[in-house]
Structure formats: C-alpha cells, structure tokens
Amino acid sequence: MSETKIVKTTCSTCGPCCEVDAYAKDGRLISVEGARNTPMQSGGLCAKGAAAVQYVYNKERILYPMKRVGRKGEGRFERISWDEAYDLIAENLLRIRSEYGARSAVFYAGYSKWYRPALLRLSNAYGSPNFCTESSTCFQAAALAWRSIFGNGICGPDLKNAKTLLIWSSNLYHTNTPVSKAFQGLKKRGVKVIDVDPRHTVTAHDADIHLQLVPGTDGALALSMAQVIIEEDLYDKEFAEKYVYGFQEYREYVQEFPPEKAEKITGVPAEKIRQAARTYAGNGPAGLMFSASPVVHHINGVQNYRAVFSLIALTGNYDVEGGNRTQPGPFSPANEFGQVRRYDKEEAIGQKEFPVWFDLSCDEAQCIRLADYIEEEQPYPIKAVFAMGLNHRMWPQPKRLKAALEKLDFYVNAELFMSESSMAADLILPACTSYEREQVHVGRGSRFFFSNRAIEPVGESKNDIEIIMEVFRRMKLRDRTLREDVLEGGYEAYMEHILKPSGLTLDELKAHPEGMDGRNIFPPGVRTYENEPFHTPSGKAELRSLVLERYKDSHGYDGLPVYRDYRENPAVDRDAFPLILNTGSRKPQLFHSRLYRMPWLNNIEDVPLVEIHPEDGKRFGAEDGKAVRVVSPSGEITGTAAYNVQGKPGVVYIYHGNPKGDANELIGKDYLDPISGFPGFKGYFCRIEGV
C-alpha cells in the first residue's frame, strides 16, 4: 500500500509565496496545510491556499498546447504538440519583427509573477521596448509616488522597533495574512496603531485610532496631518533643513488643509486628525505600512500617496530604527529586476502619455491603453502579444480589451486555466502550478528556501521559465542583459544564477528544507542619507518633485503633492450618479478573477454582491438580499444587494472579476490618473436601482 508523503513546497495562488506542507499520495495532491518547522510559517493557511486541490485539478485546467481552429474568440481549439507550438511562436514572432519591427510585439506578464525577470530577458533579446506586466494597474503607481520623493527602493516599516504604526489602506487580515500574527504581537507590546481605511475592517477594529475617510480623499487627510505636525512644531527640523527639498513650498501648501477643512473633505473628525498627527509625530519612532493599490486606484492617486509618504520625511522617520527603513541585500529572485532593465532604444507604449512612469520605473512599459494601441495602431501598430497569465479583467472595460486581442495578428497566452482571455488567443500553452515545479525563493531577512515539486506536472503543463527558455532557443536569440546568456542554460542553471550572489549553492539549499540565510548579506544601514545622497535630482527627499515638474507645461503635473477632489467632476451628472463606486476591496476567499472557478470559494458568494449601507438601501429601494442594478456613466451590471455597515453611507462596494457581473465594466476606459495611468477603480460614480 502506498504511503502519503509530505513535501515542503509553496502556494502561489495569490502572488506572495507562502510555505506549505503538501500531502501527496499515488502521485496526486490530496491536501495542503501551512508549513511547520520553518521560521516564517506555523501551520496556518488562508482559505485560498486551503483550496489547493481544487486549484490544481480544476476542470478548467489547460492540459496540452492548443491552437485555434475556429474564429477568433469562438473558443474552438485542437491539441498540438509542444514542438509544433514552439515552431508556431517562433515563426509568427520572427515574421512580425521582420514586417513591422520588434516594437510591434508586446511581452506581457500577469499571474503568477515569479517568471518576470526571465520574460523581460526574452523581450530584450527580441528587441521590443514593450515588456509589460499586471503592475500597469498594481503596485507601480505606489512605487512612482515613493521614488518621486525618496528616489530609492521602497522601505517598509521596521516593525520590531516601532512605537507607532500608521497603516494606510491595508487590511492585513485579508491582504497580508502572514503579517497578521506580527501585527498582533505589536499590540501586545503596546505599539500605538493608527489605521486609515474607508471601512471598519478587522484591522481597523484592532487599531487605537481609526481614520474612516471617504474613499479617495487620502491626500487631503495626509496634508491635514502635516499641517498639524508643522503648526504644533512636531516635525523633524534637522531632517527638514538638511535633507528635504521644497520644504518651504510644502509648508505653505499644507496650511490650506487645517483639520476643520479636512473634516469636510474626508469625513474624518478634526479632533481625530489632530490625535493621529500628534501620535505619529510625537510617539516615535513610527513606521508607515501601506498597500499596493487602494490609494492609487484613484485619478489623483499618485499625488495622494505622495502626500502620505511625505509624512515620513516630515517626521524624520526615514531610514531609522522603528521607522521606514532601507532593506538588506542580497540579489534575489524577487529583485533580479535590479539587474535586468527593459530594452528602451525605441519609444514604448504609454511613453508619451505617462512620461514619469518611464523616468521613475525603467523595468516595464505602461499598457493600460493596450486596447487603444491595438485598435488605433498608434503610436505604431501592435501586431502580437506573447503573454503569460494575461487576464483582460485587470483593465477597465475588460470586454473592450478582449475584442482588441482578437484583432491581433498573433496572440499566445500561457495559462493555468481556459479563461476568457485564453479563449481569444491563437495559441494556448499549459503552465504548471507551484505544486508542480521547483523554485528558489527569498523571504524576509534574506532567508532563502527551496520549493520542491510535490507532484509531476498535470497533463503536459510546463514550468513558465522553461517555456521562455525554449521560445528563446527556437528564435535563436541572444540575451542582451549584462552579457549573460542566462536563458541559454537549463532551468537548474537559472536557479544557480539566482543564488550565486547570495553565496549559497542549489545543492545545499535543497539539503536544508528549513531554509538558509544568505552568506553575502548587506545588513541594513541607518541614516544612509548622511553618507550617500538621495537618488533624486536634488540629492534630497523631494516634497516638491523635480521629476514631476519636468512635465508641468506639457502634462500639467505639479511638483507638490497637490490634492484634487475627483468628486468635483464636471463631466459627470452627480444627480444622476449620486453614489461613489468602489471596486475590488480584498476578500479573504477571492483573488481578482482567478478563484471564481473553485467551488469551495465561489460558493461563499456565487453572485456579485453589491455591498451598500442600509441607509442607502432604504433610500434607493434596494432590499437586502434582493436583486439590484448598478448603473455608472460607462455601463451597468446586476447583482445582489448586501447590507454592510463597515462602510459609510454613499459608497457602493463591489468585488471585481466576476464573470456573472464584472465591476470593472462600470469604470470608464479614460478615467485614469494622468501621472501613472492607473484607473479610478475605487472612486467612480454610480446609482443603484432595485430590480
């Protein structure tokens, strides 16, 4: 009788890789649980990870390479061999490069993210400036806001030494569950917690101060906190004098946001704003924890986050113990982008519309207008998309992008599932899950660990990087990156390449299932700016950004973190659309649109829930549990009204990506932040009607 074996591996269902113990029997995955006997895990696992068996053996898994035999978008495919698939890719991509130039091909990385550096290498070798990722609507805008001030890489909060933690729009229990245990530890040792969130979440419930603002008014709240800090002489004068550029202009600007005025804008009581400002500035050191998307999914999102991050500089909590501190090396799979740069000898898509994106982020192009570029053939024709994990529901008006993809000369998608985005492709490649591949990981504190293969790949699915390597070989390309032919070796050599700067070898990492600390560690410094200037044009932390001011005349960008209220939109009839539409607030059982196909998770809410305050339900005739229509200036969907008192009256919350009614269809395609290009997913307008 065969035995059940326990394999140390990882779950990458929702992006960050959590270590798991996978139980396999007779070559099949039978269950998973959070890993034990490792420093970062103690047996716990979220709902998404617990449903791993349904994920791996889902009825929609793509098992073989498939080529289109019907009309584009019709969904008719036939099975082919991997050899034929690779030949089709090489033939079509080389033809398009010959006829239109390398820039007419887009290389796109969606979920999961682990193969991004390898795909960037492939894009570079091909010669395309158009390497793009799902970060065209996730994370990069927050990174732009940070770099516009500090120039360096993003610094997280030093939780170990903080006396105050300011959490800005991050519900840890739903978005970052591995940190939730550390968060509870902070509370036990008396750390003061301030939580900024439009809803009264579990995280907000545990906070000492909850600033429950109107969605999208973050900038006004941050500027008002700064006004209090300066007015009451609580700011770090030495840091401001020596290391801040534009302080005087910033100081004058924040005077426009006294707490009484900010209360009218944000809905947060003036006295609470003062209490939060005094706590953050006066009970230091203080760390600021922020999330990738909620704040920047507004049309003033970058400037709002710049106002938030300015508080770090204002209080001198940058690069100090207990504040927001620079992180240690070494080179890792996650930061190989520090060594690999996007090929940029030609204009990339998005470069004219969003120039700061390219000034402050050279890793990828901005593809939020991909449907426009395909349809209009401007700034030049886009004829091919080589994608891995492309999901059209990431974009506003997703049906429009799907229709544009169907017009391409050649579109290939490597995916786990037969998604609607895959149905539009000419060729579909079966990728494998994290349970079916080996991988090198690096965790917090530069701890490396090895993820084993728990089962053999289902069907003929393959490791994403092995797919990239073979496409590279079939096109006879050469790696342009650092004169290293990383893609020409096998996958084992690729893992060794990743590990080499750490001082570890692949064999010894495999022999230590608990993980190992890298040998070549560069310990985090303190006050590194005293010896090395900030990586900004002025060499200082820029509360007035010189990068943004380059485009003041051409694009209307302000150097200061100026607040503009999206609710004052003359193009929208607010009488017809009186409610604020907020899409995509995280739920513990869902991850964008990937998990609706998993019964354990989808059955929790099998129809789109339209979460509204009971006052709004009664006002607009939408009964709890009854069908309701949501209408915006750009579309409409039908769902089920769900009364929820977590949010304030006047705001409608809908999770996105549900094929039965996708909230992203309600968002206008041109409703974008002019700096980052991010859609205003969390601050649009709508009305609700009982059906």
Secondary structure, 3 states (H helix, E strand, C coil): CCCCEEEEEEECCCCCCEEEEEEEECCEEEEEEECCCECCECCCCCHHHHCHHHHHCCCCECCCCEEECCCCCCCCEEECCHHHHHHHHHHHHHHHHHHHCHHHEEEEECCCCCCHHHHHHHHHHHCCCCEEEHHHCCCHHHHHHHHHHHCCCCCCECCCCCCEEEEECCCHHHHCHHHHHHHHHHHHCCCEEEEECCCCCHHHHHCCEEECCCCCCHHHHHHHHHHHHHHCCCCCHHHHHHHEECHHHHHHHHCCCCHHHHHHHHCCCHHHHHHHHHHHHHCCCEEEEECCCCCCCCCCHHHHHHHHHHHHHHCCCECCCCCECCCCCCCCCCCHHHCCCCCCCCCCCCCCCCHHHHHHCCCCCCCCCHHHHHHHCCCCCCCEEEEECCCHHHCCCHHHHHHHHCCCCEEEEEECECCHHHHCCCEEEEECCHHHCCEEEEEHHHEEEEECCCCCCCCCCECHHHHHHHHHHHCCCCCCCCCCCHHHCCHHHHHHHHHHHHCCCHHHHHCCCCCEECCCCCCCCCCHHHCCCCCCCCCCEECCCHHHHCCHHHHCCCCCCCCCCCCCCCCCCCCCCCEEEEECCCCCCCCCCCCCCCHHHHCCCCCCEEEECHHHHHHHCCCCCCEEEEEECCEEEEEEEEECCCCCCCEEEECCCCCCCCHHHHCCCCCECCCCCCECCCCEEEEEEEC
